Amino acid sequence: MMLCMRTTQPPIRILIVDDNEDAARTLVIGLRISGLDAHMSTNGEDALQSLQQFDPHAILSDLCMPGIDGFELARRIRALPDGYKHFLVALTALGDDHRRVAAASEAGFNECITKPADLNRLRDLLRAA
């Protein structure tokens, strides 16, 4: 008799970083409903601490935040010994500003998405990363 074992992969861990708590919370809820393990930080400093505890697969960060903005956060993450294991997505309310997209890429982001993020596109992107 053969036993059939079901293997399930743990959910993808996502860290949302946005100084707008309502926006971050809404995105966390949407991603959790989609079966992803989403957490949030409301500033760059907290996000850097969360990296050690939560070890996310992907980090979605607002670009314009007080203190450590998204650009600096990406640079600091990429400077870590394992900083390139994270998939970084920049979230911006400024649309297709090519200079901002180029700056996000130079800072180390893999993708740049305009707010409000299309949840279906975001889920597909995160699952493919």
C-alpha positions in Angstrom: 0.0 0.0 0.0 1.4 3.4 -1.0 0.9 6.4 1.2 0.4 9.6 -0.6 2.0 12.5 1.2 0.9 16.0 0.6 3.6 18.5 0.7 2.8 22.1 1.1 5.2 24.9 0.8 5.1 27.6 3.5 3.5 30.8 2.4 5.6 33.5 0.8 6.7 36.1 3.4 6.2 39.7 2.4 7.2 42.8 4.4 5.2 46.0 3.5 7.0 49.2 4.4 4.9 52.4 4.2 4.5 55.4 6.5 0.8 55.5 5.6 -0.5 52.9 8.1 -3.9 52.6 6.4 -2.3 51.9 3.0 0.1 49.4 4.5 -2.6 47.6 6.5 -4.9 47.4 3.5 -2.2 45.8 1.4 -1.3 43.4 4.2 -5.0 42.3 4.4 -5.2 41.8 0.7 -2.0 39.8 0.5 -3.1 37.6 3.5 -6.4 36.9 1.9 -4.4 35.7 -1.1 -2.5 33.2 1.1 0.7 35.2 1.5 2.3 35.8 4.9 2.3 39.6 5.0 3.6 41.9 7.8 4.1 45.7 7.9 6.5 48.3 9.1 5.7 52.0 9.1 9.3 53.2 8.7 12.7 52.2 7.3 14.3 51.7 10.7 11.6 49.3 11.8 11.8 47.5 8.5 15.6 46.8 8.9 14.9 45.3 12.3 12.1 43.2 10.9 14.4 41.7 8.3 16.2 39.8 11.1 13.1 38.5 12.8 10.7 37.9 9.9 13.2 37.1 7.1 10.8 38.1 4.2 11.1 36.7 0.7 10.0 40.1 -0.7 9.9 43.6 0.6 7.4 46.2 -0.8 8.5 49.7 0.1 7.0 53.1 -0.4 9.7 55.4 -1.8 8.8 58.6 -0.1 9.0 58.2 3.7 10.5 60.4 6.4 13.8 59.3 7.8 15.0 56.3 5.9 13.2 56.6 2.6 12.6 53.6 0.2 15.7 54.4 -1.8 18.0 54.3 1.3 16.2 51.2 2.6 16.9 49.4 -0.6 20.6 50.4 -0.6 21.0 49.2 3.0 19.2 45.9 2.4 21.4 45.3 -0.7 24.5 46.1 1.4 23.7 43.3 3.8 25.6 40.0 3.4 22.4 38.2 2.2 20.7 41.4 0.9 20.3 40.0 -2.6 18.1 37.1 -1.5 15.2 39.6 -1.1 12.9 40.6 -4.0 12.4 44.3 -3.6 9.4 46.2 -5.0 9.2 50.0 -5.0 5.7 51.4 -4.4 5.2 54.9 -5.7 2.2 57.3 -6.0 4.0 59.3 -8.6 3.2 57.1 -11.6 5.5 56.5 -14.5 8.1 59.1 -13.6 11.0 57.5 -15.6 13.6 59.2 -13.4 12.1 57.8 -10.2 11.9 54.3 -11.7 15.5 54.6 -12.8 16.5 55.8 -9.4 14.6 52.9 -7.8 16.4 50.4 -10.0 19.8 52.0 -9.2 19.0 51.7 -5.5 18.4 48.0 -5.8 14.7 47.5 -6.5 13.7 44.6 -8.8 10.4 46.2 -9.7 8.5 49.5 -9.4 4.7 49.6 -9.1 2.4 52.6 -9.0 0.0 53.0 -6.0 -2.6 51.8 -5.5 -1.0 48.5 -6.4 -3.1 46.1 -8.5 -3.4 43.2 -6.1 -3.7 40.6 -8.9 -0.5 41.8 -10.6 1.3 42.1 -7.3 0.4 38.5 -6.3 1.5 37.1 -9.7 4.8 39.1 -9.4 5.5 37.8 -5.9 4.7 34.2 -6.7 7.0 34.4 -9.8 9.9 36.0 -7.9 
